[in-house]
Amino acid sequence: MSATGEWDSWVQFFATGLATSAKDTAQRIRGMLAAHREAVDRVNQAGMGAVAREIVDVLLEQPIISASELVSRTGRSTGGVYAQVKKLVDIGVLAGPFGTYNRLYVATGIWDAASS
């Protein structure tokens, strides 16, 4: 190809693939942000406080997480985080626990948007 100088078709193919990938990524991000807003709305409607909102913000970055990791990521007390995780499960923001020793929780709305 480089010997004959026929780069146009290759560049067009590459650009088309890049544009398709960018559109898909943008769509996933919009979905994740919408799911995050919905989770924040649920937290607010349930009258939950700052710890729950901090957890929901962490879930946007890491939608599958353990409660102990949430303690580390938020810097909040173990008891406070575990209590909020249970309430987040109760209001449907989190599902779980799952995995080995039942330690993992999934922010299903955010996860579904990220993986669709």
C-alpha positions in Angstrom: 0.0 0.0 0.0 2.7 2.5 0.9 4.7 1.6 -2.2 1.7 2.6 -4.4 0.6 5.5 -2.2 -3.0 4.2 -1.8 -3.6 5.5 1.7 -7.0 7.1 1.2 -9.0 4.0 1.5 -7.1 2.9 4.6 -7.4 6.3 6.3 -11.1 6.4 5.5 -11.6 2.9 6.9 -9.7 3.8 10.1 -11.5 7.1 10.5 -14.9 5.4 10.1 -14.0 2.8 12.8 -12.7 5.5 15.1 -15.9 7.6 14.6 -18.1 4.6 15.3 -16.2 3.8 18.5 -16.4 7.4 19.7 -20.2 7.4 19.1 -20.6 4.2 21.1 -18.4 5.5 23.9 -20.4 8.7 24.1 -23.7 6.8 24.2 -22.4 4.6 27.0 -21.2 7.7 29.0 -24.6 9.4 28.6 -26.3 6.3 29.8 -24.0 6.0 32.8 -24.5 9.6 33.7 -28.3 9.2 33.4 -28.2 6.1 35.7 -26.0 8.1 38.2 -28.6 11.0 38.2 -31.3 8.4 38.8 -29.4 6.9 41.7 -28.8 10.4 43.2 -32.6 11.1 42.9 -33.4 7.8 44.7 -30.9 8.7 47.5 -32.5 12.1 47.8 -36.1 10.8 47.8 -35.2 8.3 50.5 -33.8 11.1 52.6 -30.3 9.6 52.7 -27.4 11.8 53.5 -23.9 12.7 52.4 -22.4 9.2 52.9 -24.8 7.6 50.5 -24.2 10.4 47.9 -20.5 9.9 48.2 -21.0 6.1 47.6 -23.1 6.8 44.5 -20.3 9.1 43.1 -17.8 6.3 43.6 -20.1 3.9 41.8 -20.0 6.0 38.7 -16.2 5.1 38.5 -16.5 1.6 39.8 -20.0 0.1 39.5 -18.9 -3.3 40.9 -17.3 -2.9 44.3 -17.0 -4.3 47.8 -18.3 -2.4 50.9 -14.7 -2.5 52.3 -13.5 -0.8 49.1 -16.2 1.9 49.6 -14.9 2.5 53.1 -11.4 3.1 51.6 -12.7 5.2 48.7 -14.9 7.5 50.8 -12.9 7.6 54.0 -16.0 7.1 56.0 -16.5 4.7 58.9 -17.0 1.1 58.3 -20.3 1.0 60.2 -21.6 4.1 58.3 -20.7 2.8 54.9 -22.1 -0.7 55.6 -25.4 0.8 56.8 -25.7 2.9 53.7 -24.9 0.0 51.4 -27.7 -1.9 52.9 -30.1 1.0 52.4 -28.8 1.4 48.8 -29.7 -2.2 48.2 -33.1 -1.6 49.7 -33.9 1.3 47.4 -32.6 -0.5 44.3 -29.4 1.5 43.7 -27.2 -1.5 44.5 -27.8 -5.2 44.0 -26.0 -7.8 46.0 -24.1 -9.0 47.8 -22.5 -11.4 45.2 -19.2 -13.2 44.7 -16.9 -15.1 46.9 -17.9 -14.5 50.5 -20.8 -12.3 49.4 -18.6 -9.2 49.3 -19.4 -7.5 45.9 -22.2 -5.1 45.1 -23.3 -3.9 41.7 -24.8 -0.6 40.7 -26.9 -2.2 38.1 -28.1 0.9 36.4 -24.6 2.2 35.9 -23.2 -1.2 35.0 -26.0 -1.9 32.5 -25.4 1.4 30.7 -21.6 0.8 30.7 -21.8 -2.7 29.3 -24.6 -2.3 26.8 
